[in-house]
């Protein structure tokens, strides 16, 4: 069970990183953007590691405090649940 959740987190983090990259490229080209709500939801519901990594490496959405807040809150509950699952299914 904890490994399935870990796989879920890894997949969503990869998706989040890629979508932040796509949004960054679209921003430079002034093209249609990915909605902020989609990026925030993705980070909060499982992709916080990828979202935070993308924010730092791609330097995207770093001026918006609420992106840090939502992703850090998401990271907190995701890591807490992961630890609990590993302790329970040890």
N, C-alpha and C positions, 0 to 999 in steps of 0.2 A: 504493500500500500504506500509506504513513504517513497518508494522509487517511482511509482506512477505519478505522484504529486511532483516529485523532483523533475521528471520528464516533462510534465505539464509546464512547470516554471521555466525550464530551459527552452522549450518550444516558443512559449509566449515572449520570452526575453529576446529570442532571435527575431521573432516577428516585429516586436517593438523597435529593436535596433534598426531593422531594415526600413520600417515605415518612417522613423525619424529621418533616416537618410533620404528617402524619397521626398519627404516633405521639405527637407532642406534644399534639395535640388530644385524642386518646384518653386520654392520661395525665390531662389536666385533667378529663375526663368520667368517669374511673375505668372506662373500657370496656376491651374486649379489646385487648391491646397487640401490636405487632409484636415478635417475638422479637429480643433483642439480637444473637443469632448471625446473623440475617438482615441487620440493619443493618451489623454489622461485616463480614460477607462482601461485601456490596454495595460498601462503601467500599474494601475491600482489593482486590477483583477488578475495579476500573475506575471506581468512583464516588467516589474520595477527594476530589476537588475539591468536588463537590456536598455530600458528607457534612460536610466541614470548614466549608463555607460555611453549611450549615444549622445546625451546632453553634453557630456564632458569631451568625448573624442571628436564629435562633429560640431561642437559649439553651437548647438541649436536649442532654442527655447531657454537659454540660460538667464535671460533677463526677466523672466516671469517667475516670481516667487512661488506662485501656486503650483507650478510644475514640480518644483523641489518638494513642496509640502505634500502633495498627493502621492508622488513617487516614494518618498520616504515613509509615509504612512503605509503605503502598499507593501514596501519592503519589510516593514516591521511586522505586519500580520503574516506575511508570507513566510518569513524566517521563523517566527514563533510557531506557526502551524507545522512547519517542516521539522523543527526540533521536537515538538510534541509527538508527531507521528513516528519519528525515529525512536523516541523513548518508549512509546507504547508498543511498537512492533519490533522491539530489539531482539 
